[in-house]
Amino acid sequence: RRMAAYAPTPAQTSPIVAMLRVAATTLDRPVRGCIDDRDGRSAITDKYLIAQSFFIHSTDLMARTAAVLGKTEDEAYYRELAGRLRRAYRAEYVTPSGRLVSSTQTAYVLALHFDLLPEDLRPQAVQRLVDNIRSYGHLTTGFLGTPYLLHVLTRFGHPDLAYELLERQVAERTAS
């Protein structure tokens, strides 16, 4: 009986019903300004892959910090931990051919920037990243991968694409 007091009145629901009707009639048309993902290429990176990537990076930073401070036992501990974490990352997120389970720009940028892949798999990973960027025609990295993207592209021999992306961003900003 108390719940009836919280039920919306017809006047309150009519805007909701109207909104749902409009949404239902536009589901088959792309919405202007939104990314259309009809081909199934969503740019959503596995959140556990992201967390593990940053955990390994943080562990590497701890090892380097311990080295600078002369804490050799701490350095050894964090280097060993980072090695175990890298092996676990590779077992969970990297196929034997070097493909990441999340085939997004962010996944490849983090794996390459944080040196999470064995050296022999890095060229394929870089090529997958470049192919992904070219197929989308723009960045899909978001705030977690964007700070490292240009560094990764230049480090692994694609400064032309890095400049192209940078110039495109500057041109888009100055045009608006």
N, C-alpha and C positions, 0 to 999 in steps of 0.2 A: 504494500500500500504506500509506503514512503517513496518507493521508486517512481510511482506515478507522478509525484510532485516534481521530479527532475526530467520527465519526458518532455521533449520539445513540442511546442504547439505547431499547428499547421503553418502559421505565419512565419515561425522560425525555420521550419524545414523547407519552405518553398524556395529560398535562395540556394540551398544545398541541392535540392532536386534539379533546379534550373542549371546549376553548375555541372552536375553529373550528366545531364542531357547534352550540354554543349561539349563536354569532354568525350562522350560516347560518339558524337557525330564527327569529331576531329581525330579520332584514334588512327584512322587510316591515312592521314595527311601529316607530313612533317611540320613541326611547329617552328616558326621563324626564330632564328637565334639559338636553337637547341641543337645539340649534336645528335645526328641520326645514326642509330646503331642497328640498322636493319640487317646488316651482313654478319652480325654476331661478333664483331671485333671490339668488344667493350675494352676500355682502357682502365680496368679496375685491377689493381695489383693485390695479390694475396696479402692480407694484413699480417699473417704470421711470417711470411717471407720478409716483409718490411721490418718487423720487430727483430727478427733474427739478424738481419743485415746490420741494423744499428747496434744491436747487442755486441756483435763481433767487432764492429768499428770502435765502440766504447772500450771494449776489452783491449784492443790494440793501443788505444790512447793511454789506457792505464799502464800498459807495459812500457810504453815510451816515456811516460811521466816518471815511472819508477826508475828507469834507466838514467834519466836526467838527474834525479835526486840521489843516485847512487844506491838505491835499494835493490840490490841484486837478487835477493830472495823473492821479493815482490815481483820484480821484472820476470824472473823465471816462471813464477806461478801464473802470471797473466799471459805470458807467451804460450805456455802449455795449454792454458784454458782456451785461448784464441784458436790454437791448432785443433783442439777437440771440437770446438764450436764450428769451425770451418768444415771439418769432416762430416759433422752432423748436418750442416747446411747442404753440402753437396749430395749427401745420401737422400735428403728429403726433397730438395728443390731442383736438382740438376740431373737431366737424363744422361746416359752414357755418351751420347753424341754432343752434349753440351747445351741442349735446349733447356731453358728454364720453364718450370711448370706454369709460371705467370709470364706470358710472352708479351709483356708491356715494356714501354720505354723506361718506366721507373725501375722495374725489376732488373733490366739489363744495365742501366746506369749505376744502380747501387752495387750490383755484383762486380762490375768493372772498376768503379771508383774505389771500392773498399777491398779490392783484390780478393774476392771470394771464390773466384774460379781458378783452376790450375792454368798455368801459362799456355799450355797447348790447346785449351778450349777458348781462350780469349779472342783469337781472330774470328772464329765463327760467331761468338757473342757480339762482337763489334759489328759484324756484317748484318746480323739479325736486327740490331738496334738501328743501323742506317736504313735497312730495308723498311723497318717499321715507320720511321720518321718520313721517309719518302712516300710510303703508301698512304699515310694519313695526310701528308702535305702540311702538317703543323705539329706542334708539341702536344703531348698528352700526359706530361709528367706530373703536373701539379706541384705543390710546394715542397714535397719531399725529394723529388728527383731533379727539379729544375736547377737548383744551385750547383749541381755537379755535372750537368749535361754538357756544357761547352768544354769543360775541362776534360771530360772523357773523350769527346770527339777529337779534340786537338791532341791529346796524349796518344790516342790510338790511330793517328794518321788521317783524320778527316777534318782538317781546319777549314776546308772549303765549305762543308756543310755547316760547321759552327758559325762561320761568317754569314752564310746565307740565312740561317735562322735569326742571327742577331740583326742583320740588316732588315729583314722582314719585320721584326718586332719594332724597330726604330721607325720604319716607314709607316707602319700601321698606327703608331702613336702620334706621329707628326701629322698624319692625314686627318685624324679625328679632332 
